[in-house]
């Protein structure tokens, strides 16, 4: 077994200790210490350098059946993380390798080697494998190109456009020949970033007025594709604005994630019939067959500077819950990540 000279006795990890009722609060979580041990055969011990906080994690805090099991109370939470192998019980991994895995929310992770993937920090910063080259990036790529059946000349509207997924959707649409790319975001600063830095044709702050009015002004000829990260008023406005045979990818509905009562559906659903619209949900796990195509194309765009990304980095595992809550409130531009190592 390959091992580092000194392993810490304990590792800090975040536990869910209460099911949130509406918006999560800090008392729903506890930062606790757990022992660190040498990995068994077939396992690796990873010192996490970056961990991901993502909107889907809010749903896992509810004790309801879904496409991914809920977090267990009084147990460590999990999620995407990138780290350095510090001890290895598997010949495929050496001490010093950098890996992507699913045991975030902790400083050290005992990972089944079957569930770890080597990543190259020389090709991109390690944190990028949690965002632009990771799950959010593949969600954007597959959700636009496969689920929404994007084709050159489509006009595309993206809600939550300044987030990890939305910011990539808009740029991919532009690079693939969209006739017009429109985004919505929650601040004037984000709107400026979308247009001036990412190349969106138009963007608006949904807090500045009714979404439908602003969308119609930004898309006078309608839209052909809607990529939904928000739901609620945005989805209703998109249905009204979609052209005949328009397609919508339903990726997230963050506007309703913390509601304690079921949110009302769009009031204009009958338009789906006359316009022959297609609304389809997306889960990234259905599209791993596109991984190689996605990685190759996006890495090329990153290398050429044609695709840009931003990260909001919060330092320290002790601030992990604050980062998660901030992400739910829209305090991030691009991907929100937590750095667990100041030298990473």
Rosetta blueprint (number, residue, H / E / L):
1 X L
2 X E
3 X E
4 X L
5 X L
6 X L
7 X L
8 X L
9 X L
10 X E
11 X E
12 X E
13 X E
14 X E
15 X E
16 X E
17 X L
18 X L
19 X L
20 X L
21 X L
22 X L
23 X L
24 X L
25 X L
26 X H
27 X H
28 X H
29 X E
30 X E
31 X E
32 X E
33 X E
34 X E
35 X E
36 X L
37 X L
38 X L
39 X L
40 X L
41 X L
42 X L
43 X E
44 X E
45 X E
46 X E
47 X E
48 X E
49 X E
50 X E
51 X E
52 X E
53 X L
54 X L
55 X L
56 X H
57 X H
58 X H
59 X H
60 X H
61 X L
62 X L
63 X L
64 X L
65 X L
66 X L
67 X L
68 X L
69 X L
70 X L
71 X L
72 X L
73 X E
74 X L
75 X E
76 X E
77 X L
78 X L
79 X E
80 X L
81 X E
82 X E
83 X E
84 X E
85 X E
86 X E
87 X E
88 X E
89 X L
90 X L
91 X L
92 X L
93 X L
94 X L
95 X L
96 X L
97 X L
98 X E
99 X E
100 X E
101 X E
102 X L
103 X E
104 X L
105 X L
106 X E
107 X L
108 X E
109 X E
110 X E
111 X E
112 X E
113 X H
114 X H
115 X H
116 X L
117 X E
118 X E
119 X L
120 X L
121 X L
122 X L
123 X L
124 X L
125 X L
126 X H
127 X H
128 X H
129 X H
130 X H
131 X L
132 X L
133 X L
134 X L
135 X H
136 X H
137 X H
138 X H
139 X H
140 X H
141 X H
142 X H
143 X H
144 X H
145 X H
146 X H
147 X H
148 X L
149 X L
150 X L
151 X L
152 X L
153 X L
154 X L
155 X E
156 X E
157 X E
158 X E
159 X L
160 X L
161 X L
162 X L
163 X E
164 X L
165 X L
166 X H
167 X H
168 X H
169 X H
170 X H
171 X H
172 X H
173 X H
174 X H
175 X H
176 X L
177 X L
178 X L
179 X L
180 X E
181 X E
182 X E
183 X E
184 X E
185 X E
186 X L
187 X L
188 X H
189 X H
190 X H
191 X H
192 X H
193 X H
194 X H
195 X H
196 X H
197 X L
198 X L
199 X L
200 X L
201 X L
202 X E
203 X E
204 X E
205 X E
206 X H
207 X H
208 X H
209 X L
210 X L
211 X H
212 X H
213 X H
214 X H
215 X H
216 X H
217 X H
218 X H
219 X L
220 X L
221 X L
222 X L
223 X E
224 X E
225 X E
226 X E
227 X E
228 X E
229 X L
230 X L
231 X L
232 X L
233 X H
234 X H
235 X H
236 X H
237 X H
238 X H
239 X H
240 X H
241 X H
242 X E
243 X E
244 X E
245 X E
246 X E
247 X E
248 X E
249 X E
250 X E
251 X L
252 X L
253 X L
254 X H
255 X H
256 X H
257 X L
258 X L
259 X L
260 X L
261 X L
262 X L
263 X L
264 X L
265 X L
266 X L
267 X L
268 X L
269 X L
270 X L
271 X H
272 X H
273 X H
274 X H
275 X H
276 X L
277 X L
278 X E
279 X E
280 X E
281 X E
282 X L
283 X L
284 X H
285 X H
286 X H
287 X H
288 X H
289 X H
290 X H
291 X H
292 X H
293 X H
294 X H
295 X H
296 X H
297 X H
298 X H
299 X H
300 X H
301 X H
302 X H
303 X H
304 X H
305 X L
306 X L
307 X L
308 X L
309 X L
310 X L
311 X E
312 X E
313 X E
314 X E
315 X E
316 X L
317 X H
318 X H
319 X H
320 X H
321 X H
322 X H
323 X H
324 X H
325 X H
326 X H
327 X H
328 X H
329 X L
330 X L
331 X L
332 X L
333 X L
334 X E
335 X E
336 X E
337 X E
338 X E
339 X E
340 X L
341 X L
342 X L
343 X L
344 X L
